[in-house]
Amino acid sequence: MAKKASRLTAEEIQALVDATESAAPDPEETPVEVKKVEFVELEEAEETRPRAPGPVDFVFDVPMTVEAVLGTTELTVREVLEVGPGSIIELDRAYGEPVDLYLNGRLVARGDVVIIGDNFGVKITEILVSSQEMQAMSPTA
């Protein structure tokens, strides 16, 4: 059975303090050098540090079309014209299957549908293209 922890008395604490104060320093112990830390202001650091463009900075402002495809189906014009509120369109995928993510018309990833509040989103679970293929898809490449 484990011993119950007890608190030190004032006399025991004083004895420990006296013992550490009276202990002779170890001659083999290396002295510790203490230096004051100097911090640079964040604004100064940003101004003095040159910023080189990163490897993908040039594509940050390139517009791209992203599509999340739950499934597909083929309908006749008559069937499309009959679609209205409450209509059900049967897709070629079962419930719970991954959603395909297309970037500029090319399949690049798969993921799961998530609901956050009143919004839908896609949690990416699988990337299907390499970084070299992504660079090749860039319109500026």
N, C-alpha and C positions, 0 to 999 in steps of 0.2 A: 504494500500500500504506500502511496506517495506521501511524503511529508508535506504538511501544510506550511506555506510560506509565511514567515513572520517579519515584522518590521524591526529595523535596527533602533536601538535606544540611543539617546543623545550621547551617552558615554562611549558607545561603540563607534559612533560616527566620529567623535572627537579623537578617538584612538587611531582610527584610519587616517584622518587628516594629519595628525602628529607624525605617524609613521611615514607618510609620503614626503612630508617636509624635512624630516631628519634623515631620510635615506641619502646615502652618498651617491653622487652621479657615477655611472658606469664608465670607466675610461675607454672602453671599446665602443661605446655608443657615439654615433656621429651627431654633431650638433645640427639642429634644424634651423635653416635660414628662412626667415619670414619676410616677405616683400608685400608692399601695399599693391593692391590690384588697381589698375587704371582702366576705366571703361571709356569707350569712344561713344559719343552721342550717335544715335541711329541716323539722324539727318546727315551728319558729317560722313559717316561710313558710306552712305549711298552716293554722296557727291564725289568722294575721292576714289571710289572703286569704279573702274571702267567696266561697262557692261558690253560684252561681246554678244552678238545675236546667237541664239541657240540653234540647234540643228533643224527645228521645226517652226521657228518663229515666223518664217515667211508664209506659212499656211494658216496662221491664226485668223486672218480676215477673209479667207476664201469661202464663199458660200457653197454649201453642199446640201444635197437632198438626202434625208434620212427617212427610211420607211420601215415600219414594224409590221410584218405581215402575219396575221393570225391564221390565215388559210386562204384558199382560193376556190372559186367555183365558176362554172360557165352558165350564163343566163341568156335567154333570147331577149330581143328588144321588148317584146310584149311583157315578159316577166319583169324586166327592169322597170317598165312603166307602171306595173302593178305594185311595186314596192312602196310602202308607206309606213307611218308610225305603227309599231306593233308587228310588222312583218318579220318573219323568221327566214333567214337565208342559211341554208346548210352549206358548211365548208368542208373541204377535203381533209380536215384534221380533227382528231379527237380532243376532248377536254383534257388539259394538263400537258399536252405536247408542247415542245419548245416553239417560241416565236422566232421567225427569221428576221434578221436585221440587214437591210440593204443600204449601202452608201453609194449614191449616184448610180443606182441601178445594179450594183454588184453585191452579191451575198458576202458579208464580212463577218457576221457573228450570229449567235443564237442566244436566246435568253428566256426567262420566265416572266409572265405577266404579274405585276404587283399592283396593289391598290393602296394608295396613301390618301386618306380622307376621301374627297370626291374625285381624285385624279388617278389616272392609270399611268403606269410606267413599265419599263422593261429592265429587269436585272440581268445583266450579261453574264452568261455561264460558260460560253465557249467562243473563243476568237478563232476565225477560220482563215485569216490571211496573215502573212508575215509582215514585219515592218518594211521590208524592201518592196513588197507588193503595195503597201499603203502609199509609199513615196511615189511609186509608178502611177497610182491612181490620181495623184495631185495634178490639177490642170496646168500648173506652172512647170511641171517636170519635163 
